[in-house]
Every structure is written in structure tokens, then in C-alpha cells.
Amino acid sequence: MSGRHPSMSVVQRGARAFTLLEILVTLALIAILSALVVGGATALVRDRPATGEEVLRSVIDKTRLRAVQHFEEIRLSYDAQDRAFVATAPDGTWKTPVTIPGKVEFSFLPASQGSLVLLGGDIVETSGMPYVTFYRDGGCSPFRAQIKMGTDAQVITFDPWTCAPMPESK
């Protein structure tokens, strides 16, 4: 004999598995942790200062939307003295201040490249447009925008049909 009591029998158990309750609790914990991570990441992104390109695109989108909604032409310019974009419509003028810290300059340039000058190691465009016109059909005059932040300059070309930035050609 093997030393077992004769009345004790060996019970064979099948493979163990997780219960439905354990699976649901695990999924609930994963959902809660995911919500916390997404919420925290969103707060981090929101707390960073806007870039010059983000400010410019926001102003352009709002101006274009107003031109379409009010079925009117709007002229958008940048006032470097007040650090604000100025929109002029038939029913009035309004300003959108630029709240980016530090020195930032925006200028509108013709769609075709004009005269280029080398300033501080960066190529900068010198010929500008006084304003960009946004039309009631959602289009705008062909233009490029130059953003100067400190010594860095960036030029973005905009599509005249959609007023959206065009991909850079390399």
C-alpha cells in the first residue's frame, strides 16, 4: 500500500480557468487606468504653449469660417505693433491678439517666391503682401505665410481653394 487511507480517493481536477467575475474586474481596472492615462496626456498637451504655426492656422480657419458663414469677403493682416491679427469685413474690424511669449512676427507673402535675403544664417523673404483676402466661397487669395520666432523663420504655402497648408515639396 502506498500509505493512504483506503477511504481517501484521489480526485482528478480539470484545468483551472478564470471566472467571468475575474475577467470583468480585470477589464474594469484596465478601463479605469486607460482613462487616467489619456486624461493626463491630454492635460500635458493642453498646458504647452501654442506654436506660431498653430496660432496662424487657428486665425486663418476662424477667418475663413466667418467669410463663408456671413457670405462676405474678409481681409486678414498682421499688426506687428499690437501683436495681433486684424480682420476687416464690410460690417467691421476685429483683432485677434497673439499670446505667444517672446518675439514672433507674422507676414503674408505672394504665392510666388520674391526676393530672398540671408539674415543671421537664415533665408528670409523680404517682399510681402499687406493682407490676405478670404472669399465667401471658402477660398482665399494665393499666399504664403512667414513666421519668424527669434532667429528662426518658417514659410508655409497655403492652398487658395481650401486655405489649408500645402505639403512641403522637397
C-alpha positions as CSV (number, residue, x, y, z in Angstrom):
1,M,0.0,0.0,0.0
2,S,1.0,3.5,-0.5
3,G,0.2,4.8,2.9
4,R,-3.1,6.4,2.0
5,H,-6.2,5.8,4.0
6,P,-8.5,3.5,2.0
7,S,-11.4,5.8,2.2
8,M,-9.5,8.7,0.7
9,S,-9.7,8.8,-3.0
10,V,-7.7,11.0,-5.3
11,V,-9.9,13.5,-7.1
12,Q,-8.7,14.5,-10.6
13,R,-9.3,18.1,-11.3
14,G,-9.6,19.6,-14.7
15,A,-7.6,22.5,-15.9
16,R,-8.3,25.7,-13.9
17,A,-9.6,28.8,-15.7
18,F,-10.5,32.4,-14.8
19,T,-14.1,33.0,-13.8
20,L,-16.3,35.6,-15.5
21,L,-16.1,37.8,-12.5
22,E,-12.3,37.9,-12.5
23,I,-12.3,38.8,-16.2
24,L,-14.8,41.6,-15.7
25,V,-12.8,43.0,-12.8
26,T,-9.6,43.0,-14.8
27,L,-11.3,44.7,-17.8
28,A,-12.7,47.4,-15.5
29,L,-9.3,48.1,-14.0
30,I,-7.8,48.3,-17.4
31,A,-10.5,50.8,-18.5
32,I,-10.0,53.0,-15.4
33,L,-6.2,53.1,-15.8
34,S,-6.6,53.9,-19.5
35,A,-8.9,56.8,-18.7
36,L,-6.4,58.2,-16.3
37,V,-3.5,57.9,-18.7
38,V,-5.5,59.6,-21.6
39,G,-6.7,62.3,-19.3
40,G,-3.2,63.0,-18.0
41,A,-1.7,63.1,-21.5
42,T,-4.4,65.5,-22.7
43,A,-3.7,67.8,-19.8
44,L,0.0,67.8,-20.7
45,V,-0.7,68.6,-24.4
46,R,-3.1,71.4,-23.4
47,D,-0.7,73.0,-21.0
48,R,2.1,73.6,-23.5
49,P,2.2,77.0,-25.3
50,A,0.9,77.2,-28.8
51,T,3.4,77.4,-31.7
52,G,3.4,80.2,-34.3
53,E,2.0,77.8,-36.9
54,E,-0.9,76.7,-34.6
55,V,-1.8,80.3,-33.9
56,L,-1.7,81.2,-37.6
57,R,-3.7,78.2,-38.6
58,S,-6.3,78.9,-36.0
59,V,-6.7,82.6,-37.1
60,I,-6.9,81.5,-40.8
61,D,-9.5,78.8,-40.0
62,K,-11.7,81.2,-38.0
63,T,-11.5,84.0,-40.6
64,R,-12.3,81.6,-43.5
65,L,-15.3,80.2,-41.5
66,R,-16.6,83.7,-40.8
67,A,-16.3,84.6,-44.5
68,V,-18.3,81.5,-45.5
69,Q,-20.9,81.8,-42.8
70,H,-21.5,85.6,-43.3
71,F,-21.1,85.3,-47.1
72,E,-18.6,88.2,-47.2
73,E,-15.0,88.9,-48.2
74,I,-12.7,89.4,-45.2
75,R,-9.2,90.8,-45.3
76,L,-6.7,89.5,-42.8
77,S,-3.5,91.3,-41.9
78,Y,-1.0,91.2,-39.1
79,D,-0.3,94.3,-37.0
80,A,3.2,93.9,-35.6
81,Q,2.8,96.9,-33.3
82,D,-0.2,95.5,-31.4
83,R,1.0,91.8,-31.9
84,A,-2.5,91.0,-33.3
85,F,-4.1,89.7,-36.5
86,V,-6.6,92.3,-37.8
87,A,-9.6,91.1,-39.8
88,T,-11.6,93.6,-41.8
89,A,-15.1,92.8,-43.1
90,P,-17.8,95.0,-44.6
91,D,-19.5,95.1,-41.2
92,G,-16.5,96.0,-39.1
93,T,-13.0,95.1,-37.9
94,W,-11.8,92.9,-35.1
95,K,-8.4,91.9,-33.7
96,T,-7.1,88.5,-32.5
97,P,-4.1,89.1,-30.2
98,V,-1.1,86.8,-30.4
99,T,-0.3,85.4,-26.9
100,I,2.9,83.6,-27.7
101,P,5.7,84.6,-25.4
102,G,8.8,86.1,-26.9
103,K,9.4,87.8,-30.2
104,V,7.2,86.5,-33.0
105,E,6.4,88.1,-36.4
106,F,4.0,87.0,-39.0
107,S,4.0,88.2,-42.6
108,F,2.0,87.3,-45.7
109,L,3.9,86.7,-48.9
110,P,2.9,86.3,-52.5
111,A,2.4,82.7,-53.7
112,S,5.4,83.0,-56.0
113,Q,8.8,83.5,-54.3
114,G,10.1,87.0,-54.4
115,S,13.4,88.4,-53.1
116,L,15.3,86.3,-50.6
117,V,17.8,87.7,-48.1
118,L,20.2,85.9,-45.8
119,L,19.8,87.1,-42.3
120,G,21.7,85.5,-39.4
121,G,22.2,82.3,-41.4
122,D,18.5,82.0,-42.3
123,I,17.0,82.8,-45.7
124,V,14.2,85.3,-45.2
125,E,11.7,86.6,-47.7
126,T,11.6,90.4,-48.0
127,S,8.6,91.1,-50.3
128,G,5.3,91.0,-48.6
129,M,1.6,91.4,-49.0
130,P,-0.4,93.8,-46.9
131,Y,-3.3,91.3,-46.4
132,V,-4.8,88.1,-47.5
133,T,-8.4,88.0,-48.7
134,F,-10.8,85.3,-47.7
135,Y,-13.7,84.8,-50.1
136,R,-17.3,83.9,-49.4
137,D,-17.0,80.6,-51.2
138,G,-14.3,79.3,-48.8
139,G,-11.3,80.2,-50.9
140,C,-8.6,82.8,-50.4
141,S,-6.0,84.7,-52.3
142,P,-2.9,82.7,-53.1
143,F,-0.3,83.3,-50.4
144,R,2.5,82.0,-48.2
145,A,3.0,82.9,-44.6
146,Q,6.3,83.6,-42.9
147,I,6.6,83.0,-39.2
148,K,9.7,84.5,-37.5
149,M,10.4,83.4,-33.9
150,G,13.7,84.9,-32.8
151,T,16.2,84.0,-35.5
152,D,14.2,81.1,-36.9
153,A,12.0,81.7,-39.9
154,Q,9.4,79.3,-41.3
155,V,7.5,79.7,-44.6
156,I,4.2,77.9,-45.2
157,T,2.4,77.8,-48.5
158,F,-1.4,77.8,-48.4
159,D,-3.8,76.3,-51.0
160,P,-6.0,79.1,-52.4
161,W,-9.0,76.7,-52.7
162,T,-9.1,75.3,-49.2
163,C,-6.8,77.8,-47.3
164,A,-5.0,74.8,-45.8
165,P,-1.3,74.4,-45.7
166,M,0.2,72.6,-48.6
167,P,2.7,69.8,-48.1
168,E,6.3,70.8,-48.3
169,S,8.0,69.8,-51.6
170,K,11.5,68.5,-51.2
